[in-house]
Amino acid sequence: MNLGTPIAIGNTAKIYLFDNKIIKVFNDKFSNSESLYEANKQKIAYKCGLPVPKVWDVTKIDGKQAIIMEYINGRTIGDILSENMKQAEYYLNLSVEIQQAIHMHSADSLELMSEKLTRQIELAHPLDTRQKTALFQKLETMTFENKLCHGDFHLFNLILSDNKVTIIDWVDSSAGDIRADVYRTYLLYSQFSIEIADLYLHLYCQKSGLSKDEVFQWAPIIAGARLSESVSTEKSERLIEIVNQFCPTL
């Protein structure tokens, strides 16, 4: 089946626009259940009433797993902001309101964040046994409600179309602590701009009543887990420094 040229290529899949639908075709390295697993997460978010693309089908295309979903004709807020950084506070404010709307929902049917983070830390090869043990111990001390967390929330996963915002890319979603989800967003922004990261965190704390210290208690755990992702644009040295800085036992 000729889907044409991908409109996006990620670490897990290639994205195509075909017949006015989005088709996400997974790389071969994933298990046969990966597409169903991701589609189910997106369906859960959709059932919460959140603005999420509708999943039409989970299938195979040329022997590869694929999810067929609704096409949202618009631009990511990240792309829009990159053309005029003077709008940073406006769009970050908007994104915080959207993220807070996500965090209002319970998500007991999703994978537990604690289990997901434990698995990721275990797979984080740059960490030694001593560091992993310290992170596991810290994770065990954290108490929280299991709220819906996107897991990869940032402006490039928000599509603006006809003055409506749609939230995409739910593969990393889980049921867990909203403070961890906020720190994950902060960590992603700080990779490129500490000013944007700080402004985002200030706005979220201002609107939610959370403190920076509450959010930052998740820093070593989230940074350690991110080391398992092997993202080409992320420096492992930066993440290891965060792990060591916030774990005084190391």
C-alpha positions in Angstrom: 0.0 0.0 0.0 1.6 3.3 -1.1 0.9 5.9 1.6 3.2 8.4 0.0 5.8 10.5 1.9 5.6 10.6 5.7 4.5 14.0 7.1 6.5 13.2 10.3 9.0 10.6 11.5 9.4 9.8 15.2 11.4 7.3 17.3 8.5 4.8 17.2 6.7 5.3 14.0 6.1 7.2 10.7 3.1 9.4 10.3 1.2 9.6 7.0 -1.7 11.8 5.8 -3.7 9.5 3.5 -7.4 9.8 2.4 -7.9 12.6 4.8 -6.9 10.4 7.7 -3.7 10.1 9.8 -2.0 6.8 9.6 0.6 6.0 12.2 2.8 3.1 11.0 5.0 1.6 13.7 8.6 0.5 13.4 9.3 -3.3 13.3 11.0 -3.4 16.7 7.8 -3.2 18.7 5.6 -6.1 19.9 2.4 -6.9 18.1 0.3 -5.4 20.8 2.0 -1.9 20.7 -0.6 -0.4 18.3 -3.6 -1.7 20.4 -1.9 -0.5 23.6 -1.4 3.1 22.2 -4.8 3.3 20.6 -6.5 2.2 23.9 -4.7 5.1 25.7 -6.0 7.6 23.1 -9.5 6.2 23.4 -9.5 6.6 27.1 -8.5 10.2 26.8 -11.3 10.7 24.2 -13.9 9.1 26.5 -12.9 11.6 29.2 -14.3 14.3 26.8 -10.9 15.8 26.1 -10.1 17.2 22.6 -8.3 14.1 21.2 -8.3 12.7 17.6 -10.8 9.9 17.2 -9.3 6.4 16.6 -10.9 4.8 13.5 -9.1 1.5 13.3 -6.1 -0.5 14.5 -4.7 -2.7 11.7 -1.6 -3.8 9.8 -0.3 -2.2 6.6 2.3 -4.1 4.7 2.9 -6.3 7.7 3.5 -3.4 10.1 1.2 -2.3 12.9 -0.8 0.9 12.2 -3.3 3.1 13.8 -5.8 5.0 11.6 -7.2 8.1 13.3 -8.9 11.4 12.7 -7.0 14.1 10.8 -6.9 17.5 12.5 -6.1 20.2 9.9 -4.1 22.8 11.7 -0.7 23.7 13.1 1.1 22.8 16.3 1.3 25.6 18.8 5.0 25.0 19.0 5.4 25.9 15.3 3.2 28.9 15.7 5.1 30.2 18.7 8.5 29.6 17.0 7.5 32.4 14.5 6.7 34.9 17.2 8.2 34.3 20.7 6.4 37.4 22.0 3.3 35.2 22.3 5.0 32.8 24.7 3.1 33.7 27.8 -0.2 33.6 25.9 0.3 30.2 24.5 1.9 28.7 27.6 -1.1 30.0 29.6 -3.4 28.3 27.2 -1.4 25.1 27.4 -1.5 25.1 31.2 -5.3 25.4 31.2 -5.4 22.4 28.8 -3.0 20.4 31.0 -5.0 21.1 34.1 -8.1 19.9 32.3 -6.3 16.6 31.6 -5.2 16.3 35.3 -8.8 16.6 36.5 -9.6 13.1 35.3 -9.0 9.9 37.2 -7.3 7.2 35.0 -7.5 3.9 36.9 -7.7 1.9 33.7 -4.3 3.1 32.5 -0.9 1.8 33.3 0.3 3.1 36.7 2.9 5.8 36.4 5.0 4.2 39.2 5.2 0.9 37.2 6.1 2.8 34.0 8.8 4.8 35.7 10.2 1.7 37.5 10.5 0.0 34.2 12.2 3.0 32.5 14.7 3.5 35.3 15.6 -0.2 35.2 16.3 0.2 31.4 18.3 3.4 31.9 21.8 2.0 31.0 23.7 5.2 31.9 22.6 4.8 35.5 24.6 2.4 37.8 23.0 0.1 40.4 23.5 2.6 43.2 21.8 5.4 41.4 18.9 3.1 40.3 18.4 1.9 43.9 18.3 5.5 45.2 15.6 6.4 42.6 13.5 3.3 43.4 13.7 4.2 47.1 12.6 7.8 46.4 9.8 6.6 44.1 8.4 4.4 46.9 8.1 7.4 49.2 6.0 9.4 46.8 2.2 9.4 47.6 -0.4 10.7 45.1 -3.7 10.2 43.5 -3.8 8.4 40.1 -4.8 11.2 37.8 -4.6 11.2 34.0 -1.2 12.3 32.9 -0.2 12.9 29.3 3.5 12.0 29.8 4.8 14.1 26.9 2.9 17.3 27.2 4.4 20.2 25.3 3.4 22.8 22.6 4.3 20.6 19.7 1.7 18.1 20.8 -1.1 20.7 20.7 -2.7 21.4 17.3 -4.5 24.7 16.8 -7.4 24.5 14.3 -10.3 27.0 14.0 -9.5 28.4 17.5 -9.7 24.9 18.9 -6.8 22.9 20.4 -6.4 19.2 20.0 -4.1 17.1 22.1 -2.1 14.5 20.3 0.5 11.7 21.0 -0.9 9.8 24.0 1.6 6.9 23.9 3.3 8.0 27.2 0.1 8.6 29.2 -0.4 6.9 32.5 -2.3 7.1 35.8 -0.1 9.0 38.3 0.9 12.2 40.0 0.2 15.5 38.2 3.4 17.0 39.7 5.4 14.4 37.9 3.7 15.2 34.7 4.4 18.9 35.2 8.1 18.3 35.9 8.3 16.1 32.7 7.0 19.1 30.7 9.4 21.4 32.5 12.3 19.0 31.7 11.4 18.9 28.0 11.2 22.7 27.7 14.5 23.2 29.7 16.3 21.1 27.1 15.9 24.0 24.7 15.0 27.1 26.7 15.3 27.6 30.5 13.3 30.8 30.1 10.3 29.0 28.5 10.6 26.2 31.1 10.6 28.6 34.0 7.7 30.6 32.6 5.7 27.5 32.1 6.3 26.3 35.6 5.5 29.7 37.1 2.2 29.8 35.2 1.2 26.2 36.2 2.1 26.8 39.9 0.2 30.1 39.8 -3.0 28.5 38.4 -2.9 25.3 40.4 -1.5 26.4 43.8 1.3 23.9 43.6 4.8 25.0 44.6 8.0 24.7 42.6 9.4 22.5 45.4 6.5 20.1 45.1 7.1 19.7 41.4 10.9 19.4 41.7 10.7 16.5 44.1 10.1 14.4 41.0 13.1 15.8 39.2 15.6 12.8 39.8 12.9 10.2 39.1 11.7 11.8 35.8 15.3 12.6 34.6 16.4 9.1 35.4 13.5 7.5 33.6 14.1 9.8 30.5 17.6 8.2 30.2 15.9 5.0 29.0 14.5 6.8 25.9 17.8 7.4 24.1 16.6 10.7 22.5 19.2 12.0 20.1 18.5 15.7 21.1 18.8 15.0 24.8 22.2 15.0 26.6 22.5 12.1 29.0 25.1 14.1 31.0 22.4 16.7 31.8 20.0 14.1 33.1 22.6 12.3 35.1 23.5 15.6 36.7 19.9 16.1 37.7 19.8 12.6 39.2 22.9 13.3 41.3 21.9 16.8 42.3 18.6 15.8 43.8 19.6 12.5 45.3 21.8 13.4 48.3 22.6 9.8 49.0 24.5 9.4 45.8 
